[in-house]
Amino acid sequence: MFYNAKMANAQSGRRRPLTRLEQFIMDYVWEHPDCTAETCREGVAHARPLKDSTIRTILRNLEEKGYVSHEVSGRTYVYRAVETPRNIAVHAAQQLIDRFCGGSVEEFLVGLVDNQVLAPKELRRLAEKIAVRKKERRQGVPADKGKKT
């Protein structure tokens, strides 16, 4: 059974944001489920050599923030991401929408178009994908079984 010290924090959607180094380690954990601190340290060493104690501290912080959980295998902690990168991004976007756009998704999307982050053509394409997802849901197709983009 995987253990998460801050499961209530994770479920509330009010996680503290990731630092750049935590994001770097999370990317490894997402790509390598069921990793240990040692495999994580070895796996990131080519890009960023870190001490064993640093990796362990980061993983502990990620667990306290609700991003990872662990299970004990013998004397070794085995880590796994609590949610997918997409779900974490959704939570972060929701916080931005709530904080800066008064909770208005429309205001957020219009801002993305106005600031040329999202082209009108992309917005139309997204609207079509959303329509397909709605149809799939009505037909009982789980959202994660739909086509990825």
Kinemage of the C-alpha trace (Angstrom):
@kinemage 1
@onewidth
@group {chain A} dominant
@subgroup {mainchain}
@vectorlist {calphas} color= white
{ca met a 1} P 0.000 0.000 0.000
{ca phe a 2} L 1.402 3.383 -0.963
{ca tyr a 3} L 1.607 5.970 1.788
{ca asn a 4} L 1.115 9.706 1.367
{ca ala a 5} L 1.809 11.984 4.313
{ca lys a 6} L -0.353 14.787 2.960
{ca met a 7} L -3.179 12.998 1.116
{ca ala a 8} L -5.731 15.512 2.403
{ca asn a 9} L -3.582 18.313 0.982
{ca ala a 10} L -3.447 16.578 -2.401
{ca gln a 11} L -7.162 15.917 -2.490
{ca ser a 12} L -8.018 19.507 -1.662
{ca gly a 13} L -6.235 20.693 -4.821
{ca arg a 14} L -4.268 23.225 -2.786
{ca arg a 15} L -0.777 21.885 -3.286
{ca arg a 16} L 2.140 24.203 -2.927
{ca pro a 17} L 3.785 24.756 -6.319
{ca leu a 18} L 6.851 22.844 -7.420
{ca thr a 19} L 10.277 24.451 -7.375
{ca arg a 20} L 12.408 24.011 -10.513
{ca leu a 21} L 14.430 21.263 -8.845
{ca glu a 22} L 11.295 19.507 -7.600
{ca gln a 23} L 9.856 19.710 -11.130
{ca phe a 24} L 13.035 18.150 -12.474
{ca ile a 25} L 12.738 15.239 -10.015
{ca met a 26} L 8.977 14.882 -10.648
{ca asp a 27} L 9.677 14.528 -14.366
{ca tyr a 28} L 11.932 11.577 -13.529
{ca val a 29} L 9.342 10.018 -11.185
{ca trp a 30} L 6.626 10.339 -13.853
{ca glu a 31} L 8.854 8.623 -16.396
{ca his a 32} L 10.005 5.949 -13.912
{ca pro a 33} L 7.138 4.848 -11.635
{ca asp a 34} L 8.188 2.822 -8.610
{ca cys a 35} L 11.631 4.415 -8.412
{ca thr a 36} L 13.876 4.596 -5.372
{ca ala a 37} L 15.940 7.547 -4.206
{ca glu a 38} L 19.032 5.765 -5.534
{ca thr a 39} L 17.597 5.052 -8.998
{ca cys a 40} L 16.359 8.635 -9.131
{ca arg a 41} L 19.799 10.021 -8.201
{ca glu a 42} L 21.466 7.799 -10.806
{ca gly a 43} L 18.822 8.620 -13.410
{ca val a 44} L 19.243 12.386 -13.181
{ca ala a 45} L 23.024 12.412 -12.633
{ca his a 46} L 23.765 12.936 -16.344
{ca ala a 47} L 21.827 16.213 -16.321
{ca arg a 48} L 22.277 17.282 -12.712
{ca pro a 49} L 24.506 15.427 -10.240
{ca leu a 50} L 22.922 15.555 -6.784
{ca lys a 51} L 23.908 14.073 -3.453
{ca asp a 52} L 21.905 11.168 -2.081
{ca ser a 53} L 20.764 13.295 0.866
{ca thr a 54} L 19.546 16.016 -1.507
{ca ile a 55} L 17.454 13.541 -3.530
{ca arg a 56} L 15.953 12.101 -0.338
{ca thr a 57} L 15.084 15.581 0.931
{ca ile a 58} L 13.448 16.528 -2.373
{ca leu a 59} L 11.415 13.298 -2.454
{ca arg a 60} L 10.326 13.872 1.168
{ca asn a 61} L 9.300 17.440 0.290
{ca leu a 62} L 7.392 16.199 -2.760
{ca glu a 63} L 5.565 13.736 -0.538
{ca glu a 64} L 4.733 16.439 2.020
{ca lys a 65} L 3.372 18.595 -0.794
{ca gly a 66} L 1.220 15.692 -2.026
{ca tyr a 67} L 2.948 15.004 -5.349
{ca val a 68} L 4.410 11.569 -4.572
{ca ser a 69} L 3.691 8.683 -2.248
{ca his a 70} L 5.899 5.835 -1.128
{ca glu a 71} L 5.707 2.215 -0.141
{ca val a 72} L 8.363 0.402 1.848
{ca ser a 73} L 9.996 -2.626 0.254
{ca gly a 74} L 12.352 -4.134 2.818
{ca arg a 75} L 14.209 -1.051 4.009
{ca thr a 76} L 13.838 0.852 0.742
{ca tyr a 77} L 11.290 3.554 -0.031
{ca val a 78} L 9.727 3.106 -3.456
{ca tyr a 79} L 8.204 6.310 -4.852
{ca arg a 80} L 5.322 6.850 -7.252
{ca ala a 81} L 3.616 9.997 -8.516
{ca val a 82} L 0.199 10.602 -6.978
{ca glu a 83} L -1.219 12.122 -10.176
{ca thr a 84} L -0.359 12.478 -13.842
{ca pro a 85} L 1.419 15.575 -15.170
{ca arg a 86} L -1.822 16.551 -16.944
{ca asn a 87} L -3.812 16.484 -13.697
{ca ile a 88} L -1.161 18.553 -11.918
{ca ala a 89} L -1.284 21.073 -14.786
{ca val a 90} L -5.081 21.221 -14.499
{ca his a 91} L -4.839 21.988 -10.771
{ca ala a 92} L -2.251 24.699 -11.455
{ca ala a 93} L -4.383 26.239 -14.225
{ca gln a 94} L -7.434 26.206 -11.935
{ca gln a 95} L -5.442 28.078 -9.297
{ca leu a 96} L -4.400 30.677 -11.914
{ca ile a 97} L -7.990 31.036 -13.099
{ca asp a 98} L -9.276 31.449 -9.553
{ca arg a 99} L -6.520 33.836 -8.502
{ca phe a 100} L -6.184 36.088 -11.543
{ca cys a 101} L -9.393 35.699 -13.527
{ca gly a 102} L -11.994 35.661 -10.766
{ca gly a 103} L -12.742 32.009 -11.496
{ca ser a 104} L -13.668 32.716 -15.125
{ca val a 105} L -12.313 30.128 -17.564
{ca glu a 106} L -13.620 32.328 -20.373
{ca glu a 107} L -11.552 35.276 -19.128
{ca phe a 108} L -8.497 33.014 -18.956
{ca leu a 109} L -8.967 31.659 -22.508
{ca val a 110} L -9.661 35.090 -23.971
{ca gly a 111} L -6.443 36.277 -22.296
{ca leu a 112} L -4.540 33.413 -23.912
{ca val a 113} L -5.919 34.375 -27.333
{ca asp a 114} L -5.421 38.125 -26.795
{ca asn a 115} L -1.799 37.566 -25.794
{ca gln a 116} L -1.186 35.194 -28.732
{ca val a 117} L -0.460 32.222 -26.470
{ca leu a 118} L -3.344 30.383 -28.100
{ca ala a 119} L -4.264 31.092 -31.712
{ca pro a 120} L -7.950 31.324 -32.636
{ca lys a 121} L -7.434 28.335 -34.967
{ca glu a 122} L -6.125 26.288 -32.008
{ca leu a 123} L -9.104 27.384 -29.930
{ca arg a 124} L -11.499 26.125 -32.635
{ca arg a 125} L -9.609 22.823 -32.802
{ca leu a 126} L -9.878 22.499 -29.016
{ca ala a 127} L -13.604 23.218 -29.168
{ca glu a 128} L -13.954 20.322 -31.621
{ca lys a 129} L -11.992 18.003 -29.317
{ca ile a 130} L -14.124 19.044 -26.360
{ca ala a 131} L -17.258 18.223 -28.355
{ca val a 132} L -15.838 14.760 -29.136
{ca arg a 133} L -15.014 14.186 -25.454
{ca lys a 134} L -18.537 15.201 -24.432
{ca lys a 135} L -19.961 12.746 -26.938
{ca glu a 136} L -17.652 9.984 -25.663
{ca arg a 137} L -18.735 10.649 -22.079
{ca arg a 138} L -22.398 10.411 -23.045
{ca gln a 139} L -21.558 7.069 -24.635
{ca gly a 140} L -19.718 5.903 -21.513
{ca val a 141} L -16.137 6.096 -22.839
{ca pro a 142} L -13.772 7.065 -19.960
{ca ala a 143} L -11.937 10.369 -20.526
{ca asp a 144} L -8.499 8.764 -20.282
{ca lys a 145} L -9.416 6.249 -23.008
{ca gly a 146} L -9.914 9.001 -25.577
{ca lys a 147} L -7.254 9.900 -28.115
{ca lys a 148} L -4.235 11.790 -26.796
{ca thr a 149} L -3.016 14.984 -28.408
